[in-house]
Amino acid sequence: MPTESSRARATQQTRDRILDVSLDVLGENPDAGMGDIAAAAGVVRRTVYGHFPSRLDLIQTLTERAVTEMTAVLTEVDASGPAADAAWAAFVARLWPVAHRYRVLLALRRGEYGEAIHGLLGPLDELLAALVQRGQDAEVFARHLPAAVLSQLAYGVVFAVADSDLANGTLGARAAAITSLLMLGVPEARALALADDRP
């Protein structure tokens, strides 16, 4: 007979599997329904709804998970105190392994769940804007746009490259780092050097 802890562990594993599968399913089709997610996860719809009472609950949980992961990466990179452009390049390199998984949030952010996703991404957006502001203050990033706008453009480019890379697999973290650094106004030679310095 299963113990309470083994049941709880199994329940958590099912929930985690649903979340992982949801990113893949929504990544291929942002309009996919709960039934599509249930089928891909190998569970019945009732199981999905047992963990996430609505599609919005599921998407909010995915967003919270993404924000937690990305904020941890950015905080760790930025806390080490490198120049802002080096910190950005390190952030992209560390983010890249999960960037393709979370690119769907950008698509969903423009849809019916935009307000909820935007609210949850707020703290990450503020950290990115602060890093870009630091770079502007140090004159390593361009000043033609406010830091909050410029950071979103450069951040969006990383996910656009991730989206393209998923289809043909020819780009990668280096391309994402270089392109986003160029968007931030970093000279090409410096962008190339920073990207090549990353693992």
C-alpha positions as CSV (number, residue, x, y, z in Angstrom):
1,M,0.0,0.0,0.0
2,P,1.5,3.4,-1.0
3,T,2.5,5.7,1.8
4,E,1.3,9.3,2.0
5,S,4.8,10.5,1.1
6,S,5.0,8.3,-2.0
7,R,1.5,9.5,-3.1
8,A,2.6,13.1,-2.7
9,R,5.8,12.4,-4.6
10,A,3.8,10.7,-7.4
11,T,1.3,13.6,-7.5
12,Q,4.2,16.1,-7.7
13,Q,5.9,14.1,-10.5
14,T,2.6,14.1,-12.5
15,R,2.3,17.9,-12.0
16,D,5.8,18.4,-13.1
17,R,5.3,16.2,-16.2
18,I,2.2,18.2,-17.2
19,L,4.2,21.4,-16.9
20,D,7.1,20.1,-18.9
21,V,4.8,18.7,-21.6
22,S,2.7,21.9,-21.6
23,L,5.8,23.9,-22.7
24,D,6.4,21.6,-25.6
25,V,2.8,21.5,-26.7
26,L,2.2,25.2,-26.4
27,G,5.6,25.9,-28.0
28,E,4.3,24.1,-31.1
29,N,0.8,25.5,-30.9
30,P,0.1,28.4,-28.4
31,D,-3.6,27.8,-28.9
32,A,-3.4,24.2,-27.8
33,G,-6.1,23.2,-25.3
34,M,-6.0,21.2,-22.0
35,G,-7.1,18.1,-23.9
36,D,-4.0,18.3,-26.2
37,I,-1.8,18.8,-23.1
38,A,-3.4,15.8,-21.3
39,A,-3.0,13.6,-24.4
40,A,0.7,14.5,-24.7
41,A,1.3,14.0,-21.0
42,G,-0.4,10.6,-21.1
43,V,-3.1,11.5,-18.6
44,V,-6.8,12.2,-18.8
45,R,-8.1,15.8,-18.9
46,R,-9.5,15.4,-15.4
47,T,-5.9,14.9,-14.1
48,V,-4.7,18.1,-15.8
49,Y,-7.7,20.0,-14.4
50,G,-7.0,18.5,-10.9
51,H,-3.7,20.3,-10.9
52,F,-4.6,23.4,-12.9
53,P,-8.3,24.3,-12.7
54,S,-8.1,26.4,-15.9
55,R,-5.8,27.1,-18.8
56,L,-5.0,30.5,-17.2
57,D,-3.8,28.7,-14.0
58,L,-1.5,26.5,-16.1
59,I,0.0,29.4,-18.0
60,Q,0.5,31.4,-14.8
61,T,2.3,28.5,-13.2
62,L,4.5,28.1,-16.3
63,T,5.2,31.8,-16.2
64,E,6.1,31.7,-12.5
65,R,8.5,28.8,-13.1
66,A,10.1,30.7,-16.0
67,V,10.5,33.9,-13.9
68,T,12.0,32.0,-11.0
69,E,14.6,30.3,-13.3
70,M,15.5,33.4,-15.3
71,T,15.6,35.7,-12.3
72,A,18.0,33.3,-10.5
73,V,20.3,33.3,-13.6
74,L,20.2,37.1,-14.0
75,T,20.8,37.8,-10.3
76,E,23.7,35.4,-10.1
77,V,25.3,36.8,-13.3
78,D,24.8,40.4,-12.4
79,A,25.8,40.0,-8.7
80,S,29.3,38.9,-9.8
81,G,29.9,42.5,-10.9
82,P,31.2,42.2,-14.4
83,A,30.8,45.0,-16.9
84,A,27.2,45.3,-18.1
85,D,27.9,43.9,-21.6
86,A,29.8,41.0,-20.1
87,A,26.9,40.4,-17.7
88,W,24.4,40.4,-20.6
89,A,26.5,37.9,-22.6
90,A,26.8,35.6,-19.6
91,F,23.0,35.9,-19.0
92,V,22.3,34.8,-22.5
93,A,24.7,31.9,-22.4
94,R,23.2,30.7,-19.1
95,L,19.6,31.3,-20.3
96,W,20.1,29.6,-23.7
97,P,19.5,26.0,-22.5
98,V,15.9,26.9,-21.5
99,A,15.2,29.8,-23.8
100,H,13.5,27.6,-26.4
101,R,11.3,26.2,-23.7
102,Y,10.0,29.6,-22.5
103,R,9.8,31.3,-25.9
104,V,6.1,30.5,-26.0
105,L,5.5,33.0,-23.1
106,L,6.3,35.8,-25.5
107,A,3.6,34.6,-27.9
108,L,1.1,34.1,-25.1
109,R,2.0,37.5,-23.6
110,R,0.6,39.1,-26.8
111,G,-2.7,37.2,-26.5
112,E,-5.6,36.9,-24.1
113,Y,-3.3,36.1,-21.1
114,G,-1.1,39.1,-21.8
115,E,-2.0,41.0,-18.7
116,A,-1.5,38.1,-16.3
117,I,1.9,37.1,-17.9
118,H,3.0,40.8,-18.0
119,G,2.3,41.1,-14.3
120,L,4.3,38.0,-13.4
121,L,7.2,39.0,-15.7
122,G,7.4,42.4,-14.1
123,P,10.2,41.7,-11.6
124,L,12.4,40.1,-14.3
125,D,11.7,43.0,-16.7
126,E,12.8,45.4,-14.0
127,L,16.1,43.5,-13.4
128,L,16.8,43.5,-17.2
129,A,16.1,47.2,-17.4
130,A,18.4,47.9,-14.4
131,L,21.2,46.0,-16.1
132,V,20.7,47.9,-19.4
133,Q,20.6,51.2,-17.4
134,R,23.9,50.2,-15.8
135,G,25.3,49.7,-19.2
136,Q,24.0,53.0,-20.5
137,D,25.4,54.8,-17.5
138,A,28.8,53.2,-18.2
139,E,28.4,54.1,-21.9
140,V,28.7,50.5,-23.1
141,F,25.1,50.3,-24.2
142,A,23.3,52.7,-26.6
143,R,21.1,55.5,-25.2
144,H,18.7,56.0,-28.1
145,L,15.9,54.3,-26.2
146,P,15.0,54.1,-22.5
147,A,16.6,51.2,-20.7
148,A,13.2,49.5,-20.2
149,V,12.4,49.5,-23.9
150,L,15.9,48.6,-25.1
151,S,16.2,45.7,-22.6
152,Q,12.9,44.2,-23.9
153,L,14.0,44.5,-27.5
154,A,17.4,42.8,-26.8
155,Y,15.7,40.1,-24.6
156,G,13.1,39.5,-27.3
157,V,15.8,38.9,-29.9
158,V,17.2,36.0,-27.7
159,F,13.9,34.3,-27.9
160,A,13.4,35.0,-31.6
161,V,16.8,33.3,-32.3
162,A,15.8,30.4,-30.0
163,D,12.6,30.1,-32.0
164,S,14.5,30.0,-35.3
165,D,17.1,27.7,-33.9
166,L,14.5,25.1,-32.9
167,A,13.4,24.8,-36.6
168,N,16.9,24.4,-38.1
169,G,19.4,24.1,-35.3
170,T,22.1,26.2,-37.0
171,L,22.3,29.3,-34.8
172,G,22.7,28.8,-31.0
173,A,23.7,30.8,-27.9
174,R,26.6,32.6,-29.7
175,A,24.2,34.0,-32.4
176,A,21.7,35.0,-29.7
177,A,24.4,36.7,-27.6
178,I,25.9,38.6,-30.5
179,T,22.6,39.7,-32.0
180,S,21.2,40.9,-28.6
181,L,24.5,42.7,-27.8
182,L,24.4,44.5,-31.2
183,M,20.8,45.5,-30.4
184,L,22.1,47.0,-27.2
185,G,24.6,49.1,-29.2
186,V,27.7,47.1,-28.4
187,P,30.3,47.4,-31.2
188,E,30.6,44.3,-33.3
189,A,34.2,43.4,-32.4
190,R,33.3,43.6,-28.7
191,A,30.1,41.6,-29.2
192,L,32.1,38.9,-31.0
193,A,34.7,38.8,-28.2
194,L,32.1,38.6,-25.5
195,A,30.2,35.8,-27.2
196,D,33.4,33.8,-27.9
197,D,34.4,34.1,-24.3
198,R,31.3,32.2,-23.2
199,P,31.3,28.4,-22.8
